[in-house]
Amino acid sequence: MDREIGIKYQLVSQSDPGIKRRGLLRFGSLMSALTSATAISAFGATSAQAAPGDKTPPNTYVPVAEKGSPAGVATLDANAQILPTQLPDLSAKYAPAQILVESHALSGDASDDLAWARAIGAARAASALGGVSQIVGSKECYEFASPVDIGGLAGVTIRGRQGGRSTVKAKAGAGVLESAFRITNGSGDASDITIENFLFDGGLTNGAALGTSPARVTGKDPSATRVFATDRLASAIKVRGDNVPNSASTYPSVGNVTIRRVKVYGMESLPVLISGVRGHTVVTEYVAERSLDTGFTHNESVTFMNNRVYYSADNGVSLSRGNKNVICVGNTFSDSWFYGVFISGFDKNAGPVGFVCTGNDILRSYEGGIGLFIGPTNGVVTGNTIDTVYRGTEQHDANSRAIGVGIRVGGYVPVAGDTVGPLWCRNVLISGNEIIDAARGGILVTSRSTNIDVVQNVITRPGSTTDSTGATVGPEAENQNFGILLSGGDSAADWGEIRVKMNTIVDDRDVPLTNRGTFITSSATSKALLQFNVWSGTRVQNDEKSDIGPRAVVGDALSSDTRFEMVSANGALKSVIYRVASGSLFRIATTSDSSLEVGTYQTIGSSTVTAAMQVNRALSQVRFMTAPRLPSYTTATRPKAATVTAGAQIYDSTLGYAVTSNGADWVNGIGTVV
């Protein structure tokens, strides 16, 4: 560039000082508009020299009377450079692309949050000039004494150390900080905010001593309680926007928030809480360890993808009330205190509308793998692995059917004094999930559920030896040690259509503990379809209904060995029941291993069977349980004895008694032809 400028100005007549002076001033004005004064000073050391052969000293180019005068020209220093103090300040007209936090630090700052607040304030001020795209901190560690408000920004990435993470923690003497970064009541409207490359240290002091416990509070094992420093971050990031119901006058408008490459450790409260955001909310490449649940409520769209959560003292992630368009995919949740993934309502508010939960690994949860209760609607849960669910925590260890299951599905049934109506769980597909070693059961569906499909899941070794009290769980327990259970509700009105099909339940332990593969213990019976499920190793026979349509065909015209087999334990009832919409009519059943019985339901809809006849297996003998009735003919109309063959009997109404065929004639009881 020096050479190009020199050539350009050599074309001007070198004998005209005025032309030279004007040329230098034009060039200096151009560069001051494009760069800082410092850049001009460095550049001018070569480009602002007099042309070769000029004998006039550089500092005498401008007449003394004109130097620095209001209507004159700029003063030049001894090297013919324009003094920085006389260059125009264009910073008010052009916004920098990047603001460095360290450039806003002052020597007297007591804490690092002050420099961050100034940098963010400078970004807000620059928004009218086109905006700043990045606010960058380069230090390895920042100590905050107050939360930093990031409201009022638009299209800005707030970034920690490039190529790593900047640690943020509470400064000594700060006490408990609600959060490090926040948007809340009193903040300005914000949109398109990204936060990345940070590690937020919450101040947990005994993390190493906790071992594999996700400990939350003092309980059965006081030694597993989390301990925090006096000065600490309770949360890392809190964003509250006006999409939260009834909050338009309280919270600012917030749209499109992204958090990536952020790690949080040892937070006393929710490490990240995003509420009321319009547009999208995305959290990815995020790691949370020994904190409470990362939480989302009332957002228009949430994507939680490719994250890792370890030892959460609550749920792994809470995608809770008021959210829409939720995606939870490709995450790992290990050792969560409650549920690994909580896609549910809360505090009598309905859960998310529209959700996909897929490809997650959920390991060693204390209360449940995936929670889908209190009214979530329109969702798909597929392709997840849930490995090991315990029977609850010291807070939630009641002997309840809901604690210790792989996937829990259901609505909310109002209780006395509630001001809300029932919240239904609707339109959910649960398919292709693998559930291993869930201590109470694999999948639980409770009342106020409708249009739920539980299809092609594999459930291995559900159930455990003892319940939460230490009592042995026997095979008679209906709400424990189950593969798939439908339970709850007072009437059929508490249920919609539930379809449980083609699931596999396996107990491969040397001593099986699974009671039933699929089971209904509620008023859902009339609304539920249990069909084509396969179970192996269960302690109790399943009660499953398989509707195969109005017609079933076994075998074909080329079959050489066609059969329909019914198999059960020795002595168990095996039956075929004929019924209509209003109730049962007839039953063919094995009442024991020795006889087959044909009976009737004399009152349609009754459960009482009256035996008509029995067939003794050992004797091949038929026994009539009521008087049999012979076909009746007059003497003139009775069939030929030879046609009906010997031994056939009819009642002759003309004679008034029964007659028997000897193969040629009809005879009476003493053998006389009649």
RARA-V749938 format. One record per backbone hydrogen bond with DSSP energy under -0.5 kcal/mol. CO is the residue of the C=O (numbers start at 1). NH is the residue of the N-H. Records with the same first field share a line. If there is no record, write none. Layout:
BEGIN
CO=NH ; NH
END
This chain:
BEGIN
1=5
2=6
3=7
4=8
5=9
6=10
7=11
8=11
9=12
13=16
15=17
16=20
17=21
18=22
19=23
20=24
21=25
22=26
23=27
24=28
25=29
26=30
27=31
28=32
29=33
30=34
31=35
36=40
37=41
38=42
39=43
40=44
41=45
42=45
43=46 ; 47
44=48
46=49
51=54
57=60
58=61
63=66 ; 67
64=67
66=69 ; 73
69=72
73=68
75=83
77=80
81=77
83=86
84=87
88=90
90=93 ; 94
97=133 ; 134
99=101 ; 136
100=103
101=104
102=105
106=109
111=114
112=116
113=117
114=118
115=119
116=120
117=121
118=122
119=123
120=124
121=125
122=126
123=127
124=127
125=128
126=129 ; 131
127=130
129=95
133=157
134=99
135=159
136=101
140=167
142=144 ; 169
143=112 ; 113
144=171
147=149
148=150 ; 182
150=153
153=191
156=158 ; 194
157=135 ; 159
158=196
159=137
161=164
165=167
166=199
167=142
168=201
169=144
171=174
175=177 ; 232
177=234 ; 235
180=148
181=238
182=150
183=240
184=187
188=152
190=255
191=155
192=156
193=258
194=158
195=260
196=160
197=166
198=263
199=168 ; 201
200=202 ; 265
203=229
206=210
207=210
208=211
210=213
221=224
222=225
227=205 ; 206
230=232
232=177 ; 234
233=268
234=269
236=180 ; 181
237=273
238=183
239=275
241=244
244=247
247=250 ; 251
250=186
252=242
253=190
254=278
255=192
256=193
257=282
258=195
259=284
260=197
261=197 ; 198
262=287
263=200
264=289
265=202
269=292
271=236 ; 237
272=295
273=239 ; 275
274=297
275=241
276=243
277=300
278=256
280=257
281=303
282=259
283=305
284=261
286=308
287=264
288=310
289=266
291=313
293=295
294=318
295=274
296=320
297=276
299=324
301=281
302=327
303=283 ; 305
304=329
305=285
306=285
307=332
308=288
309=334
310=290
312=337
314=337 ; 338
316=294
317=319 ; 342
318=296 ; 320
320=323
321=298
323=353
324=302
325=302
326=356
327=304
328=358
329=306
331=361
332=309
333=363
334=311
336=366
338=367 ; 368
339=316
340=317
341=343 ; 371
342=319 ; 344
346=349
349=346
350=322
352=354 ; 377
353=325
354=326
355=380
356=328
357=382
358=330
360=362 ; 385
361=333 ; 363
362=387
363=335
365=390
366=392
367=404 ; 405
368=340
369=340 ; 341
370=372 ; 408
371=343
372=410
373=345
374=351
376=426
377=354
378=355
379=429
380=357
381=431
382=359
384=386 ; 434
385=362 ; 387
386=388 ; 436
387=364
388=365
389=439
396=393
398=400
400=403
402=405
404=440 ; 441
405=369
406=369 ; 370
407=444
408=372
409=446
410=375
411=374
412=414 ; 423
415=418
422=424
423=412
424=426
425=450
426=378
427=379
428=430 ; 453
429=381 ; 431
430=455
431=383
433=435 ; 458
434=386
435=460
436=388
437=389 ; 439
438=463
440=481 ; 482
441=406
442=406 ; 407
443=485
444=409
445=487
447=411
448=425
449=496
450=427
451=428
452=454 ; 499
453=430 ; 455
454=501
455=432
457=459 ; 504
458=435 ; 460
459=506
460=437
465=473
467=470
471=467
472=474
474=477
481=515 ; 516
482=442
483=443
484=519
485=445 ; 487
486=521
487=447
488=523
491=494
492=495
494=448 ; 449
497=451 ; 452
498=500 ; 529
499=454 ; 501
500=531
501=456
503=534
504=459
505=536
506=461 ; 508
510=512
514=539
515=540
516=483
517=484
518=543
519=486
522=525
523=526
524=527 ; 528
525=528
527=498
529=500 ; 531
531=502
534=505
536=507
542=544
545=547
546=548
553=555
556=559
569=572
574=590
576=588
577=579
578=585 ; 586
580=583
583=580
584=605
585=601
586=578
587=599
588=576
589=591 ; 597
590=574
594=617
595=591 ; 592
596=615
597=589 ; 599
598=612 ; 613
599=587
600=602 ; 610
602=604
603=606
609=611
610=600
612=625 ; 626
613=598
614=616 ; 623
615=596
616=620 ; 621
621=616
623=614
628=630
631=651
633=653
634=638
640=644
641=645
645=648
648=661
650=652 ; 659
651=633 ; 653
652=656 ; 657
657=652
659=650
660=667
661=647
665=662
666=674
667=660
668=671
672=668
END
